[in-house]
Amino acid sequence: MTITEDIRSTISSVREEVAALHAELPANGLVVWTAGNVSARVPDADLLVIKPSGVRYDELGAESMVVVDFDGNLVEGNHSPSSDTAAHAYVYKHMAHVNGVVHTHSTYATAWAARRESIPCVLTMMADEFGGDIPVGPFALIGDDSIGRGIVETLTGHNSPAVLMAQHGPFTIGKSAKAAVKAAVMLEEVARTVHIARTLGPVNRLDQTDIDSLYARYQNVYGR
């Protein structure tokens, strides 16, 4: 595609944003070594900016970020795109409201994914942020858009911005890349808390009416 000067300026801003947001992943204990990635949609263009493959977090800068189209083709960048690029691209192509995607292998959330077990909504904080249980998506191998398809199929019509891809790890989406990072941080916190609670004894899921009320209040009043 032709990249106009306006789009090029936007890409520069998105690269800065995505590079800065990557620092939140190790800071919150969500990744190790080079694992994990943040991406953001480029407004007014069928493009996304994502972390390159195999580059450590302390070496990332705006110039490191790569630009790809929604078919996963490299448009700009000096590195190969993340191995998860096809999944991110599929989400952007099929979920127009999504402007940010995050993937981590955070310990507790990934442990739930390893068990192929959804996280029950037993906390008001979960109701606020996720609007219910955090669902499990299907098992899929890296290499094509299969993971992206699983994300879209699982989260379409679901309040949760997070999905636990079976025996792989969590993906989160958001109206912005920052919102998707926030969801990833919150996901790991609730995954850890619910795990600890279950080691102490049975936990009770919140009543659905209360979940709906808490979610509506947080998303439309308090959380705004």
Buried (B, 14 or more C-beta within 10 A) or exposed (E): EEBEEEBEEBBBBBBBBBBBBBBBBBEBBBBBEBBBBBBBBBEEBEBBBBBBBEBEBEEBEBEBBBBBBBEBEBBBBEBEBBEBBBBBBBBBBBBEEBBBBBBBBBBBBBBBBEEBEBBBBBBBBBBBBBBBBBBBBBBBEEEEBBBBBBBBBBBEEBBBBBBBBBBBBBBBBBEBBBBBBBBBBBBBBBBBBBBEEEEEEEEEEBEEEEBBEBBEEBBEEEEE
